[in-house]
Amino acid sequence: MNNNQQTWKRYATVALLFLLFSINIKAQTKQMNTTQQSEKTVRDFLEIVRSGKAPQRAGEFLADSAKAHQLNAEHPETIVRGPENYAQHVADFRSAYGHYQFNIDELFANGDKVYARWQQTGTQIADVDGFKATGLPVTVYINAVFKVANGKIVEYWVMTDRKGVDLQLQANEKLKAKQAVQPSPYKDAVDLGNALYISGQLGVNRATGELVNTSFEAEADQAMKNIGAILTRNDLDYHNLVSVTVYLTNMDDYALTNAVYRKYFEDKFPARVCIAVKELPRHGHIEISAIAQLNK
């Protein structure tokens, strides 16, 4: 073999290696892009739709006819869910558990498959599986594998900790019965002659004894109404308030709090403090205490 042939052979080998390397890079890039797109689709779907924030946007992430494999040990089945059907599915959960907290515990993707594990914590405001509404918290743990195609979820396999939910409902039923015979160790308000000190009020409907949890605004509004009821019993109104303390479990609700709060005053507001807390009794999201001036 002469020098020219050897040179061309080396060139051909290098060119072949470069071609194989380019093909491999393109394949890896395609795989990476697919994985990233799949992960984003599922994460957005969970954070926007499954969280209850905007279930009406399900069509942005879910195919028109997605196969949903319900992996229940006692009765596994496969159903078809579309955007409207899934939005109703989320609405049904909110009807039972109200304004719930949503947290993704784990999420990772590989190609067109995405695994996710999350939890939803709400307050039981309606009867569920034969258990009467207790107004107490229930946490549902769920994990699922999603398959994504063309930017939308086309199939998924989901498993819910149904036994855990059942045990919580049983425990809450017993706790509710125990609470019914134990009155609270404090007064709604104490009159000191020149001032009325009002205990912290949750968004509890006094007629039903249940926490109003259909939305944060509704819960905050009920808390303010409870303050008003105590003022009325003492021949006072909201204008007698000189100091208010608001406790929030999530400062993201601060703007919503102000929107509700403003409705109860014309232009003269009392002094106010807003404090972030880890949690509140009965897993409420807001509690309000106040001081009112008497004979104003």
Summary of the structure (lengths in Angstrom):
residues: 296
radius of gyration: 28.3
end to end distance: 112.0
largest distance: 114.3
contacts: 858
relative contact order: 0.10
helix: 42%
strand: 32%
